[in-house]
Amino acid sequence: MFITGLFHARFWQISPKLKPCEWKKQYRVFPSQDPLDRADFNAVEYINTLFPTEQSLANIDEVVNKIRLKIRRLDDNIRTVVRGQTNVGQDGRQALEEAQKAIQQLFGKIKDIKDKAEKSEQMVKEITRDIKQLDHAKRHLTTSITTLNHLHMLAGGVDSLEAMTRRRQYGEVANLLQGVMNVLEHFHKYMGIPQIRQLSERVKAAQTELGQQILADFEEAFPSQGTKRPGGPSNVLRDACLVANILDPRIKQEIIKKFIKQHLSEYLVLFQENQDVAWLDKIDRRYAWIKRQLVDYEEKYGRMFPREWCMAERIAVEFCHVTRTELAKIMRTRAKEIEVKLLLFAIQRTTNFEGFLAKRFSGCTLTDGSLQKKLESPPPSTNPFLEDEPAPETEELATEKGDLDQPKKPKAPDNPFHGIVSKCFEPHLYVYIESQDKNLGELIDRFVADFKAQGPPKPNTDEGGAVLPSCADLFVYYKKCMVQCSQLSTGEPMIALTTIFQKYLREYAWKILSGNLPKTTTSSGGLTISSLLKEKEGSEAAKFTLEELCLICGILSTAEYCLATTQQLEEKLKEKVDVSLIERINLTGEMDTFSTVISSSIQLLVQDLDAACDPALTAMSKMQWQNVEHVGDQSPYVTSVILHIKQNVPIIRDNLASTRKYFTQFCIKFANSFIPKFITHLFKCKPISMVGAEQLLLDTHSLKMVLLDLPSIGSQVVRKAPASYTKIVVKGMTRAEMILKVVMAPHEPLVVFVDNYIKLLTDCNTETFQKILDMKGLKRSEQSSMLELLRQRLPAPPSGAESSGSLSLTAPTPEQESSRIRKLEKLIKKRL
């Protein structure tokens, strides 16, 4: 204890201001192996370490002396450190004073450098003052000399220009005039000087004289009346065109206008409205005439006009404007004489001529941006409707479905001349629209007549449905009409044509598709119990014949094809029509019509198979199930159902191979129709003995396996049934199995029976429970107590719960089964 107290006393003398925890944290910074420096130092343990036994206390004095020596060394070190810290403040003040003195000296030196720099700058300014004056003088002198030279050139150039103008030396004038005008630009700021203003006025007067003189020369060479001047182009006129390029643009435009007018004067005389060649049937002669004129122009005048004037293209463009005006005038006058073939002939020849212009000219003279925007060619096709069409007189209707599945063609370059003449036909396109209305009506009538004459399509033996060939003919004809109309107009005529398309799409859907669906009969054709028991495989035919089933599948495939192609047709019509009219194109109603045909076809197939199974289910409900003595193979009614399924489903599957999704819909709709009907007939089987219930459970399991295999039944290629279909079958048939298991369970004690019913049937209710009790053959007096018990033990129904007749049932496997149920399961496994 003495040693411990000694340690504590010396420690607090060394560091009286530190708490023990702070001292430990402080000395933790320096690594040390000394036990005294440990954070968890314990004096008692340390002393016990030094003196583990009583015998070790013999050298206690030596240990005490070592500790005292160590304490003295620590005191010396602490004292030295403390004294060293007292001198730090004095050294810092001394260093600060030295830094301040150095800063003052630096400021002084900077000020001296700044003063010297200002003196040097002033000295340089005094030295360069005279040099700057000399520079300004040199610049002014250079400007004066240059201006005088320009003035001399301008004065001489004006004199020469006036002299050359009088002598009609246009070749020299073209070069000189451009130079004079360039020099005159340097004197714009000197126009206040009278001499300079006088020279400028002389230049303007020379330009005016040149313009009038050149126009007079062209009028003399190409008079407005009379014939063209014989011989080749004049060199004087060629040089005059070079001068006109420099003069006011109105001079150039006047020359072009007069030359083109004189060049087309013969055309206006030859094709006057009262001439026989002016009518549409001889429209080729117009385009042949302008082609000859263009060749004649190139031979005689091609070198007279500068290339950048594009005179040949200007002649062609003016010819197109005149032709469009003349054609519009004559068609208004003789509108009653316009026939469809004549109109299409004229349109075809006109569009061919516009294509010829696009190949030969660039369209740079078409300065009317709005017109050029309207005359852009429509984009190429991405589907069967808009292939690159051949000439109307050689185009034939395709009859194969593959013609409507061509890949997207590369976009053709725009034709800037498209519609430059053919726009005049747009007001008369109603003749074309009315003709297409009549032709489509005749086409639909022919389809109806062909169908009646040829009868339904033959049964399909290949993979894929038999699409009616008439649908391909219809849509290829639509393609032809749309391409022709889009070449003529992308405005209201396209909307009128769309209306015609809608009309005959609906007519095709009702007359060809819906109108040829087989009609269902009301006769039941039911089976008696005795006939069911004696039924052999293949003895009972389906309600629809094989040809009728193939017809329904063909109509379904055709409607599906028409639905997809109508959607593409709508997209292509929107691409062809003007942007402002896109909203008016809507074929949703027609697509809904084809969807209705598809639904009707599927419903017919479901009703046919469902009706074929009805007699078997009726026979099941009329059998005496209380008299069944043993469980055997599946019952005859199950065999009958399976037979009908094997007869119908493979035919339907093979004919709907190209539309698998609709075959899946057929399977789902049949399951949704057959399973509730089977459960309804199951409730009619009463009373049922235990053995009878076991037989029904076996039959139910057989039907469940057949239904699960329904999509691939009778097929060499086994495919996994769609999950959506499997879920419906498992849910519905499991409910039927659970109903039979409840029937098989003993009804004593009542609580166990009711709890078992609630457990097996998740949609349990009193109505279903009473039907099960009727199946068990219980009396009404016995049922009343059981129903009351069920009402007490039923949980509260959740909001929006389904009715008892729904198929949303997934019954869990019971924990305990009776011996009869286990025996029945073994029998089913053995049979499978």
QUIBEL-V351268 format. One record per helix or strand of 2 or more residues. SS is the DSSP state (~ for helix, > for strand). FROM is the first residue (numbers start at 1). TO is the last residue. If there is no record, write none. Layout:
ss = <SS SS>
from = <FROM FROM>
to = <TO TO>
//
This chain:
ss = <~ ~ ~ ~ ~ ~ ~ ~ ~ ~ ~ ~ ~ ~ ~ ~ ~ ~ ~ ~ ~ ~ ~ ~ ~ ~ ~ ~ ~ ~ ~ ~ ~ ~ ~ ~ ~>
from = <2 20 35 43 55 88 170 194 235 249 265 276 280 307 311 335 340 369 384 401 422 469 492 529 546 579 588 625 636 660 690 710 723 750 766 780 819>
to = <14 27 37 50 86 167 190 221 246 263 270 278 301 309 333 337 360 374 386 404 454 488 516 533 576 584 622 627 655 683 708 712 744 760 776 793 831>
//
